[in-house]
Amino acid sequence: MAIQRTFLPKLLLLVVAATAGAAATAQNLDMRGTGAASASSGPASGMTQASVEAKYGAPVSKIAPVGDPPISRWVYADFIVYFEHDRVIHTVLKR
């Protein structure tokens, strides 16, 4: 029983030290220049695929839908448009 009482505090100290070390090596993600597009710079949420293509032209590429609900994306020169089914859910400006 005496061995367990001295072992547990050492184990706890080891776990705390390992966790602190991991936190000290965390990296920051540079998000400058990214973000949701404003209404004037890209398609607005709720627009249909047909209305996006009519207003902005054909995309550079179309990425097939994945998941449930199906999420697809269209890549344009200045932004990427994300669709759920055939409706815009998000537009992200490219750097």
Secondary structure, DSSP 8 states (H G I E B T S, - for coil): -HHHHHHHHHHHHHHHHHHHHHHHT------TT-SB--TTTS--TT-BHHHHHHHH-S-SEEEEEETTTTEEEEE-SSEEEEEETTEEEEEEE--
